[in-house]
Amino acid sequence: NFMLTQPHSVSESPGKTVTISCTRSSGSIASNYVQWYQQRPGSSPTTVIYEDNQRPSGVPDRFSGSIDSSSNSASLTISGLKTEDEADYYCQSYDSSNQNVVFGGGTKLTVL
Amino acid sequence: EVQLVQSGAEVKKPGATVKISCKVSGYTFTDYYMHWVQQAPGKGLEWMGLVDPEDGETIYAEKFQGRVTITADTSTDTAYMELSSLRSEDTAVYYCATRGLSYWGQGTLVTVSS
């Protein structure tokens, strides 16, 4: 079993770039794809990145994902921040040992 | 258009059982696992388990093992999540999600209170 650890919160100004990290506690981050979800208050989560770095149709190219084996982490980068990007963001992966889905604890993004 | 429509909010007493439904449309129900996710007030997402509608096989998170039952009815394209021995900590919004968690229901609020 492993955990995905995210910062509790990040904040940045409109127009700037922010990166949210997601560190895997054990096993390789590259072993299983990482997805990222955006959740606005009162709404269901929506996918902004799937399979480490793929954007669903309709998600702006300001959103990008990557993985870094040296730090065993995944990252979500949002450039050209807009106030509408203010939301909670969750990373997610799979645990092959028990076929469980694993979520990170979530990061609250404030755009101020 | 893929849609997942969940049943309405529930209020239950401690010790009771709740059963939530998730009716799907817009895709072949048996083609994708159905997952259930819990979100307590002000907290993060917690995966509860999944069902393979094709054969009914299930996988549950250890935290919910023994209290949760997830089923799928292919005659109505509906998935169900039943949680028993409810306690106050089970007060949460419960989501169904499918197709690799790319499609989510609107959520169902379950309140456990005496």
Interface residues (C-beta under 8 A of the other chain):
Chain A: Q35 Y37 Q39 S44 P45 T46 T47 Y50 P56 D88 Y90 Q92 N98 Q99 N100 V101 V102 F103 G104 G105 G106
Chain B: H35 V37 G44 L45 E46 W47 L50 I59 A61 Y95 A97 G100 L101 S102 W104 G105 Q106 G107
